[in-house]
Amino acid sequence: MLTLSAIGAQIAARRKKLGFTQAELAKRASISRATLDALENGRSGELGFAKISRLLSALGLGLKLQESSSQRPTLDELIEEDRNDQSLDRRR
């Protein structure tokens, strides 16, 4: 799953690649420079979809939804994996 910090890092990289300052991108996306700075530096706890969407649009980027190819393991699978790991440790 893509985190907000990872999105912020990608936005920062794209902004720098395009030669925009934070102030320029913030103005294009109609958000504050402080909000953009917090996002890019992993300090933003929450950010609305509209703001992310405007930022991506200003950078020529978009969101792509896709099905996750991996399922999270069940509790039983994790317990079994732990048992197997412990049995391997005893063989040494």
N, C-alpha and C positions, 0 to 999 in steps of 0.2 A: 504494500500500500504506500502510495506517495504521501509524504508528510508535508505540512505547511513549510517546514524548514527547507525541505528539498525543493519545493516549488520556489521559495524565495531565492535559493542559491541559483536555480536555473534562470530566474528572472534577472538576477544580478549579472550573470554571465552574458545573457543575451543583450542586456542594456549596454554593457561595456563593449561588446562586439560591435554594436551599432553606433557606438560613440556618444551615447546620451549621458548626460549627468543625471543624478537622482532628481534634481529640480525639474529638468526638462521632461523626464518620463512622468513624474508626478503630475505635472501640469497637463500633459497629454491625456493622462488617465483620470484626471479630476479627483486626485487624492492628495493628501498632504505628503510633503517630503518626509516628515517624521514617520508616517505610517509605512512608506516605502522602505525607509531605512530600517525600521524594526522588522519588516518582513524579510528583507535581504540578509539581515544579521541574526535571524533566528530568535528574535525577541517578541514576535507577534503571537499572542496566545490564540486569537481568533481573528478571522478576516472574512467578511461577507463575500458571497459568490459574485455579486455585482462588481465589487472592487477588483477581485481577481480577474474577472472577465474583461474589465476595462484595461487592466494592465497587460494582459495577454494580447488583446486586440491592438493596443498601442505598439506592441513589439512584433506584431505580425505572427503571433502564435495562437494556438487554440487548444481546447481540451479534447481528449479522445477517451471515450469510455470503452473498456473491454472486459470480457469475462476473465476472472482470475483462473489461471490454469492449475493452481495448486490449492488443495483443500487443507485446512488446518487439521492437525491430528486430533483424534478423540482422546479423552482422558485414559481410556483403556489402552490405546496405542502408546501413549506416553509412559504409562506404568510398565507395559511390556518391554518397551525400549530400555527403560531404566533397569529392569530385571536382567535383561541381556547384557547391558553394560557392566552390571555388578558381577555377573557370572564370569565375564571375561577378565575382570580384575582379579578374581580368586584363582584363576589358572596360572598366574604368573608366579 
